[in-house]
């Protein structure tokens, strides 16, 4: 049988602090990020142009190519789905071909949520570059 004690020394938590009237949401006090603005999107498109124009096509160092892939995928995944068509339209034909190379290489190393986003990129790049872009990418010996 349990003993009845009148001691309240075992109560170390002040449960009144969890009363709804006294509760303050700590997350609400922190600043909430508003997401990228249109200026950030322009910077992402500029970043995309930069990583595509500096692709290590002739390099034999696999570490350099892997670092470039990681950076390019980071830029590709940062651009919103609604902005992809605009970003691809701003690229030259050579850049679209290099973009296709990175898309196919990104399919080789999928991460969570990247495959669907890369499929959107592939659709928009295909609409600009056509079948010729895919053939050029698959037959080119210079890999990214």
C-alpha positions in Angstrom: 0.0 0.0 0.0 1.1 3.5 -0.7 2.1 5.9 2.0 0.3 9.2 2.3 2.8 12.0 2.8 2.0 15.6 3.3 5.4 16.7 2.1 5.5 18.6 -1.2 9.3 18.7 -1.5 9.1 16.4 -4.5 7.4 19.1 -6.6 10.2 20.9 -8.2 8.4 22.2 -11.3 6.3 25.3 -11.2 3.3 24.2 -13.3 1.7 27.6 -13.2 4.3 28.8 -15.7 2.5 26.6 -18.3 -0.8 28.2 -17.8 -2.2 29.5 -21.1 -2.5 33.0 -19.7 1.2 33.1 -18.7 2.6 31.2 -21.7 4.8 33.2 -24.1 5.8 31.5 -27.4 9.5 31.9 -27.7 9.5 31.2 -31.4 7.1 34.1 -32.0 9.6 36.5 -30.5 12.3 35.6 -33.0 12.3 37.2 -36.4 10.6 35.1 -39.1 12.4 34.9 -42.4 10.3 36.2 -45.2 12.1 34.3 -48.0 14.0 35.6 -50.9 12.8 38.7 -52.6 13.0 39.4 -56.3 16.5 40.8 -55.9 17.6 37.5 -54.5 16.1 35.7 -57.4 18.0 37.8 -59.8 21.2 37.0 -57.8 20.4 33.3 -58.0 20.1 33.6 -61.8 23.4 35.5 -61.9 24.9 32.8 -59.7 23.6 30.1 -62.1 25.2 31.9 -65.0 28.4 32.2 -63.1 28.6 28.5 -62.1 27.8 27.4 -65.6 30.3 29.7 -67.3 33.0 28.4 -64.8 32.3 24.7 -65.1 35.4 22.6 -64.9 34.9 20.8 -68.2 38.5 20.2 -69.0 39.6 19.4 -65.5 40.8 15.9 -64.6 40.6 16.5 -60.8 37.4 14.7 -59.6 37.3 16.7 -56.4 37.1 20.0 -58.3 34.2 18.6 -60.4 32.4 17.3 -57.3 32.7 20.7 -55.6 31.4 22.4 -58.7 28.5 19.9 -58.8 27.6 20.6 -55.2 27.6 24.3 -55.7 25.6 24.1 -58.9 23.0 21.8 -57.3 22.8 24.2 -54.4 22.0 27.1 -56.8 19.5 25.0 -58.8 17.6 23.9 -55.8 17.5 27.5 -54.4 15.7 28.8 -57.4 11.9 28.5 -57.0 9.9 26.4 -59.4 8.1 29.4 -60.8 11.4 31.1 -61.7 13.0 28.2 -63.5 11.6 29.0 -67.0 12.8 32.6 -66.7 16.3 31.5 -65.5 16.7 29.0 -68.4 15.5 31.5 -70.9 18.3 33.9 -69.8 21.0 31.3 -70.6 22.9 30.9 -73.9 22.8 27.6 -75.8 26.2 26.5 -74.4 25.0 27.2 -70.9 21.9 25.2 -71.5 24.0 22.3 -72.6 26.2 22.6 -69.5 23.1 22.9 -67.4 21.8 19.6 -68.9 25.1 18.0 -67.9 24.7 19.1 -64.3 21.1 18.0 -64.3 22.0 14.5 -65.4 24.9 14.4 -63.0 22.5 15.5 -60.2 20.3 12.5 -61.1 23.2 10.3 -60.3 23.5 11.6 -56.8 19.9 12.3 -55.6 19.1 13.9 -52.3 15.8 14.3 -50.6 13.5 16.4 -52.9 16.1 17.1 -55.5 14.9 14.7 -58.2 11.5 16.4 -58.6 13.1 19.8 -58.8 15.7 18.5 -61.3 13.0 17.1 -63.4 11.5 20.6 -63.6 14.8 22.0 -64.6 15.2 19.2 -67.3 11.7 20.0 -68.7 12.5 23.7 -69.0 16.0 23.1 -70.4 14.6 20.7 -72.9 12.1 23.2 -74.1 14.9 25.7 -74.8 17.7 23.3 -76.0 15.6 20.6 -77.6 16.7 17.1 -78.4 20.0 18.4 -79.8 21.0 19.5 -76.3 20.4 16.0 -74.9 22.4 14.5 -77.8 25.3 16.9 -77.3 25.4 16.2 -73.6 25.3 12.4 -74.0 27.9 12.3 -76.8 30.3 14.9 -75.3 33.5 13.5 -73.8 34.0 16.5 -71.5 32.1 15.6 -68.3 31.2 17.9 -65.4 
